[in-house]
Amino acid sequence: MAILRLAKWDEKVRQVVFKSFNTISRTTSIHYQNIINYFENRSTNALAEF
């Protein structure tokens, strides 16, 4: 479900006339799998050390 929602969001962003949203869309496309991974598993590629 997360993949579908992100894809729909990306498509809407690509249809917006504002060029600044194109940057957001490209960034999302580059990091697509990491974004999906976060929402499915609540995990990131960052290490947290306390």
Helices and strands as residue ranges (DSSP letters): H 2-15, H 20-30, H 32-41
